[in-house]
Amino acid sequence: MSDSVPAPLTAAEVRAVVLGSVLALFLAALDQSIVATALPAIAAELGRVELMSWVVTAYLLASTCATPVLGKASDVLGRRRVLAGCLIVFLGGSVLCSLATSMPMLIAARALQGLGGGGLITLAQATVADVVPPRERGRYVAYFASVWACAGLLGPTLGGLLTQYLGWPWIFWINLPLGLAALVITDRVLRRLPVRGGTRGRIDLPGIVLLSTATTALLLALSFGGHRWPWASAPILGLLALAVVPALLFAHRQRHTAEPLLPPAFFRDPVVAPTGAALFLVFGGFLAVAVLVPAWLQIGLGRSAAAAGLLMMPMSLAAPLTATLTGHYLRATGRYRRPPQLGLPLAAVALLAL
């Protein structure tokens, strides 16, 4: 590996990196919600309705656990290698999802998809940060916010149309041309980025195991409690204990390890801590609406998958518009408090009306 500094990327090469990264981010965000309108059709064909929510949860859980590991791995191995690996894993998971013949098989394939998707979310933004000057990054943050919101909310609409007219496997087959395009666009240009071999650091694998165990056990308890087993039954209490003990060990480890996954200082910061809590609530509400409303429209009101998707169109149009306007406002004024002060109360009123 050469330590020489490569020539700066040309404007065309930067645009290629941005385009490929945007496609990768679009794929990862789209697959968080595209299955929402397809869930009733999937459950009708594969059975095991009680596992329906895990089609979404498996992807999100695997993505959450993979993100910190793959972000650190890209610092050691280089963006190109890890981004290409994530795209290949993501596309492989998409093929397996399309070919699934049972609900457990689909959930396992969605978890594999999530492993790749978690890397795409992190690496898409990190790669652009590597090739864009710091003064220009605010503009690209607005682009990513628009793509994220558009993909997340376009998912139910697109998923409904594909399910209605082509069948639910096509919500996964559609990933292949987009993923291959992202791989081809970025691979050649990213070969010119240096690999930061000097920034090697340890990946906190025990922390990953503890966090994954605690999160999985909690989700299993919430999924099965009051449904498969009573809340006070031994299996549910055992799952809750399996969630609490690793969570406490994870918190203890984060305070004493040299390179924590979630630095405790972040949670003591007067800006980062409340912002993180707000984001947790906002994106939790977003996912609840994006996943549960299409299912309610079909199961509760008897609408078709395509109609349920189209009824989600107002959100699909409004979110990227406001994300873009907010990005321009922040870049022009530097005042970041006003948008959430206006947007969060408006979202709360809309959710109450819904």
C-alpha positions as CSV (number, residue, x, y, z in Angstrom):
1,M,0.0,0.0,0.0
2,S,1.4,3.3,-1.0
3,D,1.6,6.2,1.4
4,S,1.7,8.8,-1.3
5,V,-1.1,11.3,-1.4
6,P,-3.3,10.9,-4.5
7,A,-4.3,13.8,-6.7
8,P,-7.6,15.5,-5.7
9,L,-10.7,14.1,-7.3
10,T,-12.1,16.1,-10.2
11,A,-15.6,17.6,-10.0
12,A,-16.9,14.8,-12.2
13,E,-15.4,12.2,-9.9
14,V,-16.9,13.9,-6.8
15,R,-20.3,13.9,-8.5
16,A,-19.9,10.2,-9.2
17,V,-19.1,9.4,-5.5
18,V,-22.0,11.5,-4.4
19,L,-24.4,9.8,-6.8
20,G,-23.3,6.3,-5.9
21,S,-23.5,7.2,-2.2
22,V,-26.9,8.6,-2.5
23,L,-28.1,5.5,-4.3
24,A,-26.6,3.3,-1.5
25,L,-28.3,5.4,1.2
26,F,-31.6,5.4,-0.8
27,L,-31.5,1.6,-0.9
28,A,-30.9,1.3,2.9
29,A,-33.6,3.8,3.7
30,L,-36.1,2.3,1.2
31,D,-35.9,-1.2,2.6
32,Q,-36.8,0.0,6.1
33,S,-40.4,0.8,5.0
34,I,-41.0,-0.7,1.5
35,V,-42.3,-3.9,3.1
36,A,-45.0,-2.1,5.1
37,T,-47.7,-2.3,2.5
38,A,-46.7,-5.8,1.5
39,L,-46.9,-7.3,5.0
40,P,-50.5,-8.5,4.7
41,A,-49.8,-10.2,1.3
42,I,-46.6,-11.7,2.7
43,A,-48.4,-13.1,5.8
44,A,-51.3,-14.4,3.6
45,E,-48.9,-16.4,1.4
46,L,-46.2,-17.5,3.9
47,G,-48.4,-17.8,7.1
48,R,-47.2,-17.2,10.7
49,V,-49.0,-13.8,11.0
50,E,-47.7,-13.4,14.6
51,L,-44.2,-13.0,13.1
52,M,-45.2,-10.3,10.6
53,S,-43.7,-7.4,12.6
54,W,-40.3,-9.2,12.6
55,V,-40.0,-8.7,8.8
56,V,-39.3,-5.1,9.7
57,T,-37.7,-5.6,13.1
58,A,-35.1,-8.1,11.8
59,Y,-33.8,-5.6,9.3
60,L,-33.7,-2.7,11.8
61,L,-32.0,-4.8,14.5
62,A,-29.3,-6.1,12.2
63,S,-28.7,-2.7,10.8
64,T,-28.3,-1.1,14.2
65,C,-25.8,-3.8,15.4
66,A,-23.8,-3.7,12.2
67,T,-23.5,0.1,11.9
68,P,-20.7,0.8,14.5
69,V,-18.7,-2.3,13.4
70,L,-18.7,-1.4,9.7
71,G,-18.0,2.2,10.4
72,K,-14.8,1.3,12.2
73,A,-13.9,-1.4,9.7
74,S,-14.1,1.2,6.9
75,D,-11.5,3.3,8.7
76,V,-9.1,0.3,8.8
77,L,-9.8,-1.4,5.4
78,G,-10.9,1.6,3.3
79,R,-14.3,2.9,2.3
80,R,-14.3,1.1,-1.1
81,R,-13.8,-2.4,0.2
82,V,-16.3,-2.1,3.0
83,L,-18.9,-0.3,0.9
84,A,-18.6,-2.9,-1.9
85,G,-18.9,-5.7,0.7
86,C,-22.0,-4.1,2.2
87,L,-23.7,-3.7,-1.2
88,I,-23.0,-7.4,-2.1
89,V,-24.4,-8.6,1.3
90,F,-27.4,-6.3,0.9
91,L,-28.1,-7.6,-2.6
92,G,-27.6,-11.2,-1.6
93,G,-30.1,-10.7,1.2
94,S,-32.5,-9.1,-1.3
95,V,-32.3,-12.2,-3.5
96,L,-32.9,-14.5,-0.6
97,C,-35.9,-12.4,0.5
98,S,-37.4,-12.7,-3.0
99,L,-37.0,-16.5,-2.9
100,A,-38.3,-17.0,0.6
101,T,-40.8,-19.8,1.0
102,S,-41.6,-19.4,4.8
103,M,-41.8,-16.5,7.3
104,P,-38.7,-17.6,9.3
105,M,-36.7,-17.8,6.0
106,L,-37.8,-14.3,5.1
107,I,-36.9,-12.9,8.5
108,A,-33.4,-14.5,8.3
109,A,-32.9,-13.0,4.9
110,R,-34.1,-9.6,6.1
111,A,-31.5,-9.8,8.9
112,L,-28.8,-10.4,6.3
113,Q,-30.1,-7.5,4.3
114,G,-29.9,-5.3,7.5
115,L,-26.3,-6.3,8.0
116,G,-25.5,-4.7,4.6
117,G,-28.0,-1.9,5.0
118,G,-26.4,-0.7,8.3
119,G,-23.1,-0.3,6.5
120,L,-24.7,1.6,3.6
121,I,-26.2,4.2,5.9
122,T,-22.9,5.0,7.6
123,L,-20.5,4.6,4.7
124,A,-22.6,6.7,2.2
125,Q,-22.2,9.7,4.5
126,A,-18.6,9.0,5.5
127,T,-17.6,8.5,1.9
128,V,-19.0,11.9,0.8
129,A,-17.3,13.5,3.8
130,D,-14.0,12.2,2.6
131,V,-14.3,13.9,-0.8
132,V,-16.2,17.1,0.0
133,P,-14.6,20.1,1.6
134,P,-15.9,20.9,5.2
135,R,-17.4,24.2,4.0
136,E,-19.6,22.3,1.5
137,R,-20.8,19.5,3.7
138,G,-23.9,21.4,4.9
139,R,-25.3,21.3,1.4
140,Y,-24.8,17.6,1.2
141,V,-26.4,17.0,4.6
142,A,-29.6,18.6,3.1
143,Y,-29.3,16.2,0.1
144,F,-29.0,13.2,2.4
145,A,-31.9,14.3,4.5
146,S,-34.0,14.7,1.5
147,V,-33.0,11.3,0.1
148,W,-33.6,9.6,3.5
149,A,-37.0,11.1,4.0
150,C,-38.1,10.5,0.4
151,A,-36.9,6.9,0.4
152,G,-38.5,6.1,3.8
153,L,-41.8,7.5,2.8
154,L,-41.8,6.4,-0.8
155,G,-41.3,2.9,0.4
156,P,-45.0,2.2,1.4
157,T,-46.3,3.7,-1.9
158,L,-43.8,1.8,-4.1
159,G,-44.3,-1.4,-2.1
160,G,-48.0,-1.2,-2.4
161,L,-47.9,-0.8,-6.2
162,L,-45.4,-3.5,-6.7
163,T,-47.3,-5.9,-4.4
164,Q,-50.6,-5.2,-6.1
165,Y,-49.5,-5.6,-9.7
166,L,-46.3,-7.7,-9.7
167,G,-46.3,-9.6,-6.4
168,W,-44.5,-9.0,-3.1
169,P,-41.1,-10.6,-4.2
170,W,-40.6,-7.6,-6.5
171,I,-40.2,-5.2,-3.6
172,F,-36.8,-7.0,-3.1
173,W,-35.9,-7.7,-6.8
174,I,-36.0,-3.9,-7.4
175,N,-32.9,-3.6,-5.2
176,L,-30.7,-5.4,-7.7
177,P,-30.4,-2.8,-10.5
178,L,-30.1,0.1,-8.0
179,G,-27.5,-1.7,-5.9
180,L,-25.4,-2.8,-8.9
181,A,-25.6,0.8,-10.3
182,A,-24.3,2.1,-7.0
183,L,-21.5,-0.5,-7.0
184,V,-20.3,0.3,-10.5
185,I,-20.5,4.1,-10.1
186,T,-18.5,4.3,-6.9
187,D,-16.0,1.4,-7.2
188,R,-13.7,2.9,-9.8
189,V,-13.6,6.4,-8.2
190,L,-13.1,5.1,-4.6
191,R,-10.0,3.2,-5.7
192,R,-8.3,6.6,-5.6
193,L,-9.1,7.3,-2.0
194,P,-6.3,6.4,0.4
195,V,-6.7,3.7,3.0
196,R,-6.0,5.2,6.4
197,G,-3.9,2.3,7.7
198,G,-2.6,4.5,10.5
199,T,-5.9,5.0,12.1
200,R,-6.3,1.4,13.3
201,G,-8.4,0.9,16.3
202,R,-10.0,-2.0,18.1
203,I,-13.6,-2.8,17.4
204,D,-15.5,-3.4,20.6
205,L,-16.8,-6.9,19.7
206,P,-17.9,-7.7,23.3
207,G,-19.8,-4.5,23.4
208,I,-21.5,-5.4,20.1
209,V,-22.5,-8.8,21.5
210,L,-23.9,-7.3,24.7
211,L,-25.9,-4.6,22.8
212,S,-27.2,-7.1,20.3
213,T,-28.2,-9.6,23.0
214,A,-30.0,-7.0,25.1
215,T,-31.8,-5.5,22.1
216,T,-32.9,-8.8,20.7
217,A,-34.2,-10.1,24.1
218,L,-36.2,-6.9,24.7
219,L,-37.8,-7.0,21.3
220,L,-38.6,-10.7,21.7
221,A,-40.3,-10.0,25.1
222,L,-42.3,-7.1,23.6
223,S,-43.4,-9.2,20.6
224,F,-44.4,-12.3,22.6
225,G,-45.6,-10.7,25.8
226,G,-49.4,-10.8,26.2
227,H,-49.7,-12.7,23.0
228,R,-47.9,-16.0,23.0
229,W,-47.2,-16.0,26.8
230,P,-48.6,-13.9,29.6
231,W,-46.5,-10.9,30.7
232,A,-45.8,-12.4,34.1
233,S,-44.9,-15.8,32.7
234,A,-41.4,-17.4,33.1
235,P,-40.4,-17.0,29.4
236,I,-41.2,-13.3,29.3
237,L,-39.5,-12.6,32.6
238,G,-36.5,-14.6,31.4
239,L,-36.3,-12.5,28.2
240,L,-36.6,-9.3,30.2
241,A,-33.8,-10.5,32.5
242,L,-31.7,-11.4,29.4
243,A,-32.3,-7.8,28.2
244,V,-31.5,-6.0,31.5
245,V,-28.3,-7.9,32.5
246,P,-26.5,-7.4,29.2
247,A,-27.7,-3.8,29.0
248,L,-26.1,-3.1,32.4
249,L,-22.9,-4.9,31.4
250,F,-22.8,-2.9,28.1
251,A,-23.3,0.4,30.0
252,H,-20.4,-0.6,32.4
253,R,-18.2,-1.5,29.5
254,Q,-18.8,1.7,27.7
255,R,-17.5,3.6,30.7
256,H,-14.3,1.6,30.9
257,T,-13.3,0.6,27.3
258,A,-10.8,2.8,25.4
259,E,-13.0,3.0,22.2
260,P,-16.7,2.8,23.3
261,L,-19.5,2.3,20.7
262,L,-21.6,4.9,22.5
263,P,-19.3,7.2,24.4
264,P,-20.9,8.1,27.8
265,A,-19.7,11.7,27.3
266,F,-22.3,12.1,24.5
267,F,-25.1,11.4,26.9
268,R,-23.8,14.0,29.3
269,D,-23.5,16.7,26.7
270,P,-26.3,19.3,27.1
271,V,-26.9,19.4,23.3
272,V,-26.2,15.9,22.1
273,A,-28.3,14.1,24.8
274,P,-31.6,15.9,24.3
275,T,-31.1,15.9,20.6
276,G,-30.5,12.1,20.6
277,A,-33.6,11.6,22.7
278,A,-35.7,13.7,20.4
279,L,-34.4,11.8,17.3
280,F,-35.2,8.5,19.0
281,L,-38.8,9.6,19.6
282,V,-39.2,11.2,16.1
283,F,-37.9,8.3,14.1
284,G,-39.8,5.9,16.3
285,G,-43.0,7.7,15.5
286,F,-42.0,7.9,11.8
287,L,-41.5,4.1,11.6
288,A,-44.7,3.4,13.5
289,V,-46.7,5.4,11.0
290,A,-44.8,4.2,7.9
291,V,-45.2,0.5,8.9
292,L,-48.5,0.3,10.8
293,V,-50.8,2.7,8.9
294,P,-50.5,0.8,5.6
295,A,-51.2,-2.5,7.4
296,W,-54.2,-0.9,9.1
297,L,-55.6,0.5,5.9
298,Q,-55.5,-3.0,4.3
299,I,-56.5,-5.2,7.3
300,G,-58.8,-2.7,9.1
301,L,-60.4,-0.8,6.2
302,G,-60.1,-3.4,3.4
303,R,-58.1,-1.2,1.0
304,S,-55.9,-2.8,-1.6
305,A,-52.1,-2.7,-1.3
306,A,-51.8,-0.1,-4.1
307,A,-54.5,2.1,-2.6
308,A,-52.8,1.9,0.8
309,G,-49.6,3.0,-0.8
310,L,-51.2,5.9,-2.6
311,L,-52.8,7.1,0.7
312,M,-49.3,7.4,2.1
313,M,-48.3,9.8,-0.8
314,P,-48.9,13.1,1.1
315,M,-46.2,12.1,3.6
316,S,-43.9,11.0,0.7
317,L,-44.2,14.4,-0.9
318,A,-44.1,16.6,2.2
319,A,-41.1,15.1,4.0
320,P,-38.4,15.6,1.3
321,L,-39.8,19.1,0.6
322,T,-39.4,20.3,4.2
323,A,-36.1,18.5,4.6
324,T,-34.7,20.4,1.6
325,L,-36.1,23.7,2.7
326,T,-34.7,23.1,6.2
327,G,-31.3,22.4,4.8
328,H,-31.3,25.6,2.8
329,Y,-32.5,27.6,5.8
330,L,-29.7,26.2,8.1
331,R,-27.1,26.9,5.5
332,A,-28.3,30.5,5.0
333,T,-29.0,31.5,8.6
334,G,-27.1,29.0,10.8
335,R,-30.1,28.9,13.2
336,Y,-30.9,25.3,13.9
337,R,-33.5,25.7,16.7
338,R,-36.4,27.2,14.7
339,P,-37.2,24.2,12.3
340,P,-37.7,21.6,15.1
341,Q,-39.6,24.2,17.2
342,L,-42.1,24.5,14.4
343,G,-42.0,20.9,13.0
344,L,-42.3,18.8,16.1
345,P,-45.5,20.5,17.4
346,L,-47.0,20.2,13.9
347,A,-46.1,16.5,13.7
348,A,-47.6,15.9,17.2
349,V,-50.9,17.6,16.2
350,A,-51.0,15.5,12.9
351,L,-50.4,12.3,14.8
352,L,-53.1,13.1,17.2
353,A,-55.5,13.8,14.3
354,L,-54.5,10.5,12.7
